[in-house]
């Protein structure tokens, strides 16, 4: 099913869909990651944006 961009709400913005290339690319660019790294993070942590951003922060602190 295609992502209907005319129907946006808070629940849509708090998720990062691994199936939507533009969402993965935006998150990757914002956090200086590759798209493969973002997809892997989604597979591990789920698609909640706050959880993913926390995982990125934790990852950069340990690196």
Secondary structure, DSSP 8 states (H G I E B T S, - for coil): ----TTS--HHHHTB--TT-HHHHHHHHHHTT--HHHHHHHHHHH-SBHHHHHHHHHHHHHH-
